[in-house]
Amino acid sequence: MAEHAATRLSDLAENQPTEVDLDGTPVLLIRRGDTVHALAAKCPHRGVPLSKGVVSGDRIVCAAHRASFAIDSGEVLAPPACENLARYDVRIDGDDVFVTVPSDSVAHPLPAMARGGDDSRRFVIIGAGAAGWRAAETLRREGFGGDIVVLSDEPHGPLDRVELSKGYLAGDGTPDVPLVRRDADRAELDIELRHASVAEVDTDTREVVLRHSSERIDYDRLLIATGSAPRRLDPDRAHLKGVHTLRTVADADRIRDDLAHWPGKRPCRVAIIGGGFIGLEVAAGLSGRDGVEVTVIMNGDVPLKAVFGAEAGQRIMQEHRDAGVRFVTSAKVDNIAGDSRVSRVCLGSGDHVETDLVLIAIGAKPRTEFLPFKRADDGSIEVNADLSVPGFDDVFLAGDIARVPTPWGKMRIEHWRFAQETGELAARNMLGRNQSYDSTPFFWTRQQAPGSYTYTGHAGTWDRISGTPEGKTFRVDYIADGLTHAILALGFDDDVTLAERKMAGKGPI
């Protein structure tokens, strides 16, 4: 354990996060009056320096993906981060600030999670994705002492699924499966994770029925967080070699294997059907790969136009074109053709796109068909403010299968961070906390531009757009009835980060 002279108190601006290096350990200093807090300096989610973040109330908010942490303790307060920040002791002597960094200090310790009390209940969670696993860990963080059984139809541990369309798919070699929690850490949480598919939920007996064994597992509280499945074309020629969708690790592995074993006599022609986020993120990852040519086929004229508007969508499309991606716009896919392997995508115009590999990325549908609850046309299920299913106060939903009351209205949101937040919220309400959604919808997407595009809030429609998507950094506001409902930004912007906090629980500002 060593005490280091870190800085002078007079050199620290109030509420301005500052990083210092203390004998090889990066430490974040935050001054509040005559008190200085010292924390680990990097966000555990992606290693972004928290000195780029902003102080909001009693929390430090990461500028990149909006994870937030308590300034006084380092405790993680909001996803996507899953670990705390180490907290270091501070001593102030006159104007000198000293920080003690233990030699065995871990920069990002796991939150305290343990059984508490003698609760004999069993909580069952269907789904080990962002919502389901976050709920399981939240139950332990809240001291739930009963049994937790998580059922997953995927053989891997809790996935960081957003990486499947990014680094994992495009990475060279064999990258590790992107897990939210490593197996060694997960084993300490006393959470039973079972590889099993659920065929039925019996609300009369309060049991879930497993598909292959017909085993019945009883529950006192049930959380359903099954996520969505990729939509398919009609007619779907998925039996052809080289036709893919992307949701699971197995899906990504099949695409990677296809690309790795391409003979190499000419570039592998990849056709991506769909100009949404998944399709464009895959295009961004593969367009920089040697021996690959990418074509995006879409039914609109500009990608992401309905979400970002025409001008921002055109910018993103041009960035892709500059990277070598070809676009076929205003096109209707009639068929996917080939003998044993796909060879072309046939369009309604009579034209076709020659291809060696097809990714169908035309959206996703909630995996709710086996549930005994009323479903909307899109497959989602409306829930109460506490995320319980109407008429079933012992059954909760989280993630993108749920239509959730928010300050922006009742919405089904397909954001990874929203899944984590609703997983946490559902867990607390399974324990009787009676809380409602009090955050801000937020997501990020990696396209061709350096850094990530971030989208804060929600704007299904707007009266006008303020700002232009130009330059290396920008901010665009989507305004309706005189209020900002959503913000699209490129690059770090303190005002945008603070806007997320201002919207939280309140809505448009």
Buried (B, 14 or more C-beta within 10 A) or exposed (E): EEBBEBBEBEEBEEBEBBBBEBEEBBBBBBBBEEEBBBBBBBBBBBEBBBBBBBBBEEBBBBBBBBBBBBBBBBBBBBBBBBBBBBBBEBEBEEEEBBBBBEEEBEBBBBBEBEBEEEBEBBBBBBBBBBBBBBBBBBBBBBBBBBBBBBBBBBEBBBBBBBBBBBBBBBBEEEBEBBBBBEEEBBEEBEBEBEEBBBEBBEBEEBBBBBEEEEEEBEBBBBBBBBBBBBBBBEEBBBEBBBBBBBBBBEBBBBBBEBBEEBEEEEBBBBBBBBBBBBBBBBBBBBBEBEEBBBBBBBBBBBBBBEBBBEBBBBBBBEBBBEBEBBBBBEBEBBBBBBEEEBBBBBBEEEEBBEBBBBBBBBBBBBBBEBBEBEBEEEBBBBBBBBBBBEEBEBBBBBBBBBBBBBBBEEBBBBBBBBBBBBBBBBBBBBBEEEBBBEBBBBBBBBBBBEBBBBBBBBBEEBEEBEBEBEEEEBBBBBBBEEBBBBBBBBBBBBEBBBBBBBBBEEBBE
